[in-house]
Amino acid sequence: MPAGLSSELFRVVDHIVCVAGTSGPGTDLWDGIRLECEREFSGIRHGKGTVAHAVEWEILKLQTRLESSVYGNPIPSVPLFRNRHVHIGVLIRLWRRLALETEEWLASQGYDTLLDVGPWGGFNFVLEPDGYTRMPFARLTLAVGGLPSTPFHEQGGPLFQHLLPRYHAELQQAGVNFPAFWQYQHPKHDASGRLLEVSGTHYLPMHSYDRRTFIKVRVSRDCEAVEEIALQDFLLLLERLQFTTDWERYREQTKDVDARFDLQDFISLNHMVEGVYERTAAEDRLLHEMKDAFRGAIRTRQVLYGYLSQVVKLRWVENLYWALAEAALGVKRYQRMVSFDREVCPQIPPRLLIPVRRHLNRYHHQVGGTA
């Protein structure tokens, strides 16, 4: 933090702890100190935002952590899977419980760290009102954000040694049968060679290129929060679609299954940025049409490219691209070119990340119901 702020920040932290310790469940901790914090710290730059942004972001993470402790309480029984449809609320509760257990075990081994866990992948956001996915699950991916002290290496490491067997056992108990081994794939390193990410994956027996059915745990040391992991992937997809200037060539050179997954991730992950971008009425109608089409009709080439043509015609990709560019960098449409890859993804700014996390917290609370 900037020099000279220690006493003020300690006072704010004491106030946050007091509010957190005396408030009931569901209290927005930020509301209690927002005016004071913005008055004192909004004018002080820090990273890609201000000190006020930094405090709000840490409070949001604290809020999620405090609320996750409630998930250990007994709740009415809702099956995790029903006819190969997964209940996202139950799944998130399971993941958070495993994360807390894993943290405690790592601490007993001398590793003090914090884990932020949640869903990654488009299907997670295409839901029925009762919290179950609208489509049978094709991929079940847990994203784990961690501090630099989070222990893992290319062969897995102590984090995987504890987390993966327990996740495997929970899924087995819920009815997903697969061997108790994981394949470590595609470790990612930075320019200096430091390991940034590693994944544990298992492909289910029905997996194929056209039907990608797998279970995956994806852990990042580069990102502390799940939203950062998901946003990076979504921004890169959006940038690639935005700079696809020849859609006829895209149709000719892209396999239908890849175009379908591009479109599914695009329409599904729109939910992630609803706190930043409000869809037009036409975009919203098309979104709901496509959700229904993904039950089966979208597999027909004519239907698939018919919907893709509508997305392009509405300039939906372009509208969303520039809305996020303005939220992240303050750059309005056509002022200059913007690179999500170089400018936004390396350190996603708080003014983009905070509304995304707030929206997803509300969304997960909504689908966490046991109706």
N, C-alpha and C positions, 0 to 999 in steps of 0.2 A: 504494500500500500504506500501511497505518497507520504513522504516524511512530514512529521508534525501533526499527524491525525490520530496518533495512538490514544490519547486521552479521550477524544471525542468518540472514537470507535468503540473503546472499551465501555464507555457509558451507554452507547446504543446497544452493544451486545448484552450488557447487564439488563437493560430494559426488555430486550427480546426474550431472554431467559425467564424473566419475571412474568411476562405475558404468557409464554408457553407453559409455564408451570402452574398458572392459576386459571387458565382458560379451559372451557369445555371442549369436547370433540367438535370438529368442524369450524372452529374459529379461524379466521384468516389473520395470521400473525402480522402480515404486511400492513393490513388496514390499521393496526394499532400504532404503527410508527411511521407510516408513509409520509405524512405531512412534514414531520420533524426531519426525517431522513432526506427528503427531497430538498427541503430548505437548506440543510447543512451541506449536502454532498452532491447535488445535481450539477454544480458548476466545476467539479473537480474531476478531470479526466483520469481514467484508469483502464488500461487495455484498450478494447474497441468500444468502450462505453464510458460510464462515469462510476464513481464510488457508490452512488445511490443504486445504479444498476447492479453492481457487484453484491451489495447487501441484499437487494431484493432477490437476486438469483440464489444466494445461499439460504435465504429464508424459505424460498420455494422448495429447495431440496430438503431442508429440515422439516418442513410441513409434510412432505410426502413420507419422510422417514417416520415421523411421529404417527401418522395415520396408518402406516403399514403395520405398526405394532398391534393395532386393533384386530388385524386379520387372524391373529392367533386364537381369538375367542371362538367358541363354538358357534356355528351358523347353521341354518337349515340346510339339509343335504341337497345339493344339486349335482348331478353327474357331470364330470368333466367332459365326457364325450357322449353324444347321443346320435346314433346312426351316422357315425364318422363326422359329425359336426361338433366343433369344440366350443365350450362356454368360456369366452375370453376373461370374464371377471374371475371365475374360479381358477383359471390358468394363471392369471397375474398374482392372485393370492398365494398360489402354490409356489411360484417363482420367488416372491418376496420372502416367504418363509424359508425356502432353501437358502436364499442369500444371507439372511440373518444367521441361520445355523452354520453356514460356511464361514462367515466372519468370525463367529465365536471359536470355531475349530482352528482357523488360521491364527487367531490371537493366542490360542493355547500352544501353537507351534512357533510363536515368536514373530508372527507377521501381523502388524496392526494396519488394517486397511478398511475402506468402505466400498461397498458394491452397490451400484445402481442398476436394477434389472427391469426388463420389460419386453414387450413383443416387438419383433421386427418382421417386416414383410407385408405385402399388400392385403392378403386375405384377412388379416386381423381386424381390419377396419370395415369389413363388409358384413354387417350383422343384422340379425332379426331383433325385434324389440325385446325378446327374452334373454338376450345376451349370447345366443348361439350364432355361429357363422351361417351365412346364407348358402354357402357352398361347402361340400365336403372338404376337409382340410387337405391341402396338397403339401404344404411344408409347415413345419412347426419350429420356429426359430426363436431362441432366447438370446437377446442381446445383453451384454454385461459391460457397463462402463466402470472403470476403476481408476484409482489414484496411481501415481507413478510407483508407489510401493506395492501395488497388487502383484503377487508373485505368479508368474507363469513363464514358460519357455516353449520352444518349438515342439517339444515332446509332451507338452501339457503342463507339468509342474504340480505343486501342491494344491493349487486352486482346483484344477481339473480332477485331481485324485480324490477330492472330497465331494465336489459338486456333481460330477457326472454319474457316479454310481447311484447317488440318491435320486437324481432326476430320472435315471433309467428305471429305478424301482418304483417311483411314483407313477410313471407312464405305464409300466407293466401292470400295476395294480388297477389303473384306470382302463385297461383293455388294449393298449398298444403293445404288441409283442415284437421285440427285436433283440438280437444278440447283445450281450453285455460287453461289447467292445466298441470303440470309437476310432474313427479315422481322422488324423490331424492333417489338415490341408491348407495350402496357400498361406503360410505365415507372411505377414507384411512387415517390412522394415522401413525406417526413414533413410535419408541420404547418408547418415553416419553409420548405418548398419544396426541401429537399435531396434529391437523387436517391438512393433506397435500393436499387432493383432494376431490372434491365433484362433482357429475354429476346431471344434469337435463335431464331427458329422457322422450320421449313419443313414444310409439309403435303405428305405423299406423295400420289401420284395417286389412291389408293383412299380418301383421307380423306373422311368424311362425318360428319354429326352423330351418326348411330347407330354408326359405326365410326370412332372418333377415332384416326387413324393419322398421327403426326407425329414429328419430331425436334426437340428443343428444348435450348437451353443457357440456363440460368437463373442469373444472377449476382446476389449480394446483397452490399451493403456494410454492411447492418444486422446480418448474422450472419457470424461468423468461421468457423463450422464447419457442415458439411452437416447434422449431426444437429439443429442449431438450426432450419434451414430446414424439414426434414421434420417435426420435432416441432411447430412452429408450425402447419403445415397440418393435421396429424393432430389436434391439440388443438382447433382450430376446428371441424373436422368432428365430433369427438366431442361438443363442447359443443352444436352445432346438433342432433345426434341426441338428446342427453340432454334437451333442452328441447322436443323434438317431442312434445307431450302428446296430440295427436290423430292417431293413425296412420292412421285411416280417411281423414281429410282429406288427410294426406300422400300416400296412395295415389291420391286423386282429383285432386290438384293437381300431382303430380310426374310428369313424363314417365317412361316405363318405362326408357329408356336412362339417365336421370339417377339413378333409384333403383338401377339395376344398378351404375353407377359408384360411387355412395355405398357400396353394400354391398361392392363389390370393394375399395375403398380401406380400408374398415373392417376387413374380415377379413384383408387382406394386411398392413396396417401394424400389426396386432396383434403381428407378429413383432418390430417395432422396440422394443416395451416389455416384452418377455419378461423382461428383467432387473428390471423393477419390479412386474409383475403376473403372477401364476400363474393360468392359466385353470382353471375347474372342469372336472371330467371331462366333464360334459354339454356345456360350451362347446367343449372340445377335440374331442369327437366331431363336433359340428356344424361346426366349422371345417374338418375334413377332408372332410366330406360336401360342403360348399359349394365347396371347391377343385376337386373332381371335377366338380361341377355347372357350374362356369364354363367347362368345355370346350365346352358347348353347351346343356345343358338349362336353364340359368339364363335364357336368352333367352325362354323361355316365361313369359308373365305369371303364370300360376298357380304355377309353380315359384318364380319370383322372389319373389312376395309370400308364398308359403308359407315360404320361408327367412327372409324379413324378420320374419314373425310369430313364428317360433321364436326369433330373436334378441331380440325384444321380450319374449316370454314368459319367457325365461331371465334377463331383466334384465341381460344381458351388457353393454350400453352403460352402464347405471347402475353396475354393479360396477367396470368399468374406469375410468369417470369419477371415482368417489370414490377409487379406488386411486391415480390420478395426482394428484388434489387433495391427498391426504395426503402423497404423496411430495414434491410440490412445495412445499406450504404448511404441512404439518402439520395440516391441517383434516380431521377425521374426518367420516364420513357424518352428515348432518343437524345438525352443529354450527352451521353457517351456510351461506348461499349462497356459491358460489365462481364467479368469472368467469375463465376461462382467457384470454379476450381482453384484459381489463384487468389482471389480476394476474400471470399466468404468462408469457404470450407476449412481453410487452415485454422481459423479461430472464429467460429460463428458468433456474431455480436449479440449482446444481451437483448437489444431491442427487437431482434428476431426470435431468439431462443425463449425469452420469458413468456410471450403470449402463446407460443407453441406448447410449452410445458403446462401453462394454466389451462389451455383448452384440453389437452390430453388428460390432465388430472380430473377435470370435470367429466370427460368422456368415459374414462375408466371407472369412475365412481358410478356413473349411470349404468354401465353394462355390468357392474359388479353386483347388481341386485340378484336375488335368488328367486325371481318369479318363475 
